[in-house]
Amino acid sequence: MLEELSLGFPPIHLSNTNMSSNLLLFRSAIRPLISSIKLQHISIPTRVRASSHHLGRCVSSNAAAAAAAAAVIVSKDESYGNKQIISLTPQLYNYLLANVREPEILRKLREETATMQGSQMQVSPDQAQLLAMLVQILGAQRCIEVGVYTGYSSLAIALVLPETGCLVACERDGNSLGIAKKYYRQAGVSHKVDVRHALAVDTLKDLILNGEACSYDFAFVDAEKKMYSEYYELLLQLVRVGGVIVIDNVLWHGKVSDPLVNDPKTTSIRNFNRSIMEDKRVSISMVPIGDGMTICRKL
Ligand SMILES: C[S@@+](CC[C@H](N)C(=O)[O-])C[C@H]1O[C@@H](n2cnc3c(N)ncnc32)[C@H](O)[C@@H]1O
């Protein structure tokens, strides 16, 4: 029965951490649900039990119903006000992805990156779309990205920046930057991207020394997890009041919520999340998209 349920989900076509994180979160959240659905809700009518053909169809339709039902968790805990919370199943995530308007050039870059080592690091198309929309809502002219890799999120940002806009793209790895630059050229946005091949902290400090504090509208952080607090403090100096800093991987494959997981990266992200929660210099929204992103607006 469990196998039928799993087979009921369409395959996932993307491969990256954000996707697999969703899957991990989904699996850990859904396993007990599936077990209880199996026990409580999937009963096979006696009149079709004799036919394996009918049995298959019955299980499939029940499985589909169970899968759909499993996408919604209704908490019995009154502290949630009995609110229905959606759990992102692969089926539902595929639906969501089918409703993302991914530009052709980003699709090409994503597909080329998928063949490379580390492709799981790339943000997902729905995340990139949200980043681009935040840039547009802000009317941002000046942006910073910490952690470019092959350029998927930076290209999504550069594509929506005005012609006079600028994205400072911080990355320490020259090889992946080579691919990013190729796609900036193909997309005709190279003039908007100021590539900084260096350690991100050094670049951010240089920008401050160069008198650029409070002059940026938007920043996206997606690099070394243990450095998040340092990136954040420097970016808070560089971003103007009303500007936005988005931090990726704040749910860290769901590990942050598990008190038994205390490896250095998880602990570091958990501590960072706690410090942001208490930081009165920003308003915040933690969003369960990809591997979790926190949107901070400087007050
Ligand atoms: C998660 S990936 C970025 C993914 C990218 N945002 C995208 O959507 O494709 C993290 C990147 O940060 C870079 N990185 C890690 N530590 C860094 C540092 N200290 N300075 C600059 N880049 C760094 C890594 O080389 C890697 O390419």
The ligand as an SDF file (V2000), in Angstrom:
LIG
                    3D

 27 29  0  0  0  0  0  0  0  0999 V2000
   24.6160   27.6570   -2.4700 C   0  0  0  0  0  0  0  0  0  0  0  0
   25.7920   28.1690   -3.6290 S   0  0  0  0  0  0  0  0  0  0  0  0
   25.0400   29.5610   -4.3690 C   0  0  0  0  0  0  0  0  0  0  0  0
   23.9280   29.1930   -5.3130 C   0  0  0  0  0  0  0  0  0  0  0  0
   23.4200   30.3450   -6.1320 C   0  0  0  0  0  0  0  0  0  0  0  0
   22.7920   31.3400   -5.3120 N   0  0  0  0  0  0  0  0  0  0  0  0
   22.4770   29.8340   -7.1990 C   0  0  0  0  0  0  0  0  0  0  0  0
   21.2880   30.0160   -7.1030 O   0  0  0  0  0  0  0  0  0  0  0  0
   22.9750   29.1780   -8.1290 O   0  0  0  0  0  0  0  0  0  0  0  0
   27.0170   28.8670   -2.5890 C   0  0  0  0  0  0  0  0  0  0  0  0
   28.1810   29.5060   -3.3200 C   0  0  0  0  0  0  0  0  0  0  0  0
   28.8660   30.3140   -2.3750 O   0  0  0  0  0  0  0  0  0  0  0  0
   30.2340   30.2700   -2.6600 C   0  0  0  0  0  0  0  0  0  0  0  0
   30.9570   30.6380   -1.4500 N   0  0  0  0  0  0  0  0  0  0  0  0
   31.0510   29.9190   -0.3040 C   0  0  0  0  0  0  0  0  0  0  0  0
   31.7590   30.5850    0.5980 N   0  0  0  0  0  0  0  0  0  0  0  0
   32.1420   31.7610    0.0220 C   0  0  0  0  0  0  0  0  0  0  0  0
   32.8930   32.8660    0.4570 C   0  0  0  0  0  0  0  0  0  0  0  0
   33.4210   32.8940    1.6770 N   0  0  0  0  0  0  0  0  0  0  0  0
   33.0590   33.8930   -0.3910 N   0  0  0  0  0  0  0  0  0  0  0  0
   32.5210   33.8660   -1.6280 C   0  0  0  0  0  0  0  0  0  0  0  0
   31.7970   32.8340   -2.1060 N   0  0  0  0  0  0  0  0  0  0  0  0
   31.6020   31.7880   -1.2890 C   0  0  0  0  0  0  0  0  0  0  0  0
   30.4870   28.8230   -3.0950 C   0  0  0  0  0  0  0  0  0  0  0  0
   31.6580   28.7430   -3.8740 O   0  0  0  0  0  0  0  0  0  0  0  0
   29.2030   28.5190   -3.8580 C   0  0  0  0  0  0  0  0  0  0  0  0
   29.3790   28.7040   -5.2360 O   0  0  0  0  0  0  0  0  0  0  0  0
  1  2  1  0
  2  3  1  0
  2 10  1  0
  3  4  1  0
  4  5  1  0
  5  6  1  0
  5  7  1  0
  7  8  2  0
  7  9  1  0
 10 11  1  0
 11 12  1  0
 11 26  1  0
 12 13  1  0
 13 14  1  0
 13 24  1  0
 14 15  1  0
 14 23  1  0
 15 16  2  0
 16 17  1  0
 17 18  1  0
 17 23  2  0
 18 19  1  0
 18 20  2  0
 20 21  1  0
 21 22  2  0
 22 23  1  0
 24 25  1  0
 24 26  1  0
 26 27  1  0
M  CHG  2   2   1   9  -1
M  END
$$$$
